[in-house]
């Protein structure tokens, strides 16, 4: 499958670009989980919305894993024992169009897992089997220095919250609103940021 063309993106077509990814690739399996990629991301957005999250936080929850589709690693990279750095890839594609809070939640959602494993004794026990596997590829729990540095992020609270929704958004057969429901909200976020 061809990789998305990220070179011609504008604030007018970024939401359509993301929608096209959901359309073409959303049914892909989600790294050993019992939900598809789109089900997972839409569940995150629904959790954020039901919690009263701002448009920006709902956008972050919806888009946190978009980097699985926008990097140059093979689709089965994690199965091959390769960290595909989808957090950085997703943040890089979105950075021109979305505000820092969205970008930081996308960029840091993997680090947030490592952070919580280091700072919350109960958190590791709540991870799915697939998430435990990827934790090892992503560097394992943070050390003290990494924790101290991570805690300097001004968006820490929101990053951690998006991580919790990431972990919770893996419910098989759960019906959520579709991408089209969230598209106008994403465009509002883009338009506000570019204004």
Secondary structure as UniProt FT lines:
FT   TURN            7..8
FT   TURN            11..13
FT   HELIX           14..25
FT   TURN            26..27
FT   TURN            31..32
FT   HELIX           37..50
FT   TURN            51..52
FT   HELIX           55..63
FT   TURN            64..65
FT   HELIX           66..69
FT   TURN            75..81
FT   HELIX           86..94
FT   TURN            95..97
FT   HELIX           100..107
FT   HELIX           109..119
FT   TURN            121..123
FT   HELIX           124..126
FT   HELIX           129..137
FT   TURN            138..139
FT   HELIX           144..150
FT   TURN            151..152
FT   TURN            154..155
FT   HELIX           156..168
FT   TURN            172..173
FT   HELIX           179..194
//
